[in-house]
Amino acid sequence: MSVNHKKVRALIVDDEPLARRTIRELLLKDQDIEIIGECNSGLEAVTLIAEQPPDLLLLDIQMPGLNGFETLAQIQPGRIPAIIFVTAYDQHALRAFEVHALDYLLKPFTDKRFEEMLRQAKAQIELREINAISKSLLSLLRKQTAPEPARPLKKSFLNRFMIKAGGRVVFIKASDVDWIGADDYFIKLHVSGKSHLLRMSMNELEQKLDPEAFLRVHRSTIVNFDRVKELRQTSNGEYVVVLKDGVELKLSRGRRARLEQLLMSSPEH
């Protein structure tokens, strides 16, 4: 940040004294950060934020009383800061990013990981992207806390994958996946030439994916229909699915008719 830029006002919220001290010591190393307070509960944080809103909130999730998400729901409109979740539990990661958290730090984390998070958070704040994040977060929190009128149930499909890698939780949009293959007790996501392992069965995955976007072409293969370029017959009379990047995947006889039907009805093919 430039010397003329105001410091980023940070608030630490965690019920564990040791965790607060660790975060405080790391923040003090950065001259662009001003720590405006530390809270050991969500309720205390709500009160402080109402009086003195921070730019950056480092927030634990599992706390007595109000948890991290319940704390956010109590913050007044226009006072929702940039949010960094700092927690020992990875099962909340998907929901954290659904409320547009800037990052999700898993305890224990390294100094380098913290510095990387802080650098990205400062950049977001300096570019004033936090305004859009706050509006989106407020809208989502209202939907989560307000009762909805009764309406017909609509099945929702998996729209992103959560991958644990090197102490981080990485999210991959389902629409970015080219194809998926079975790998023993795992599935392997193929995304732009890279692969990611995830513990799930092909049958379980098939039920979670949108059938309008993904098609199982073999007992061990599911393809993103948007990536399919053509069908090609091999010299032995069998067919393979050719993707736009040139990858060829075996097509089961029983699944050929469905794929041909989709290809014929798609304007892009």
Sequence and secondary structure as in RCSB ss.txt:
>XXXX:A:sequence
MSVNHKKVRALIVDDEPLARRTIRELLLKDQDIEIIGECNSGLEAVTLIAEQPPDLLLLDIQMPGLNGFETLAQI
QPGRIPAIIFVTAYDQHALRAFEVHALDYLLKPFTDKRFEEMLRQAKAQIELREINAISKSLLSLLRKQTAPEPA
RPLKKSFLNRFMIKAGGRVVFIKASDVDWIGADDYFIKLHVSGKSHLLRMSMNELEQKLDPEAFLRVHRSTIVNF
DRVKELRQTSNGEYVVVLKDGVELKLSRGRRARLEQLLMSSPEH
>XXXX:A:secstr
  TTS  EEEEEE S HHHHHHHHHHHTT TTEEEEEEESSHHHHHHHHHHS  SEEEE SS SSS HHHHHHTS
 TT   EEEEEES GGGHHHHHHTT SEEEESS  HHHHHHHHHHHHHHHHTTTHHHHHHHHHHHHHHHHS    
         EEEEEETTEEEEEEGGG  EEEEETTEEEEEETTEEEEE   HHHHHHHS TTTEEEEETTEEEEG
GGEEEEEE TTS EEEEETTS EEE  HHHHHHHHHHHHH TT 
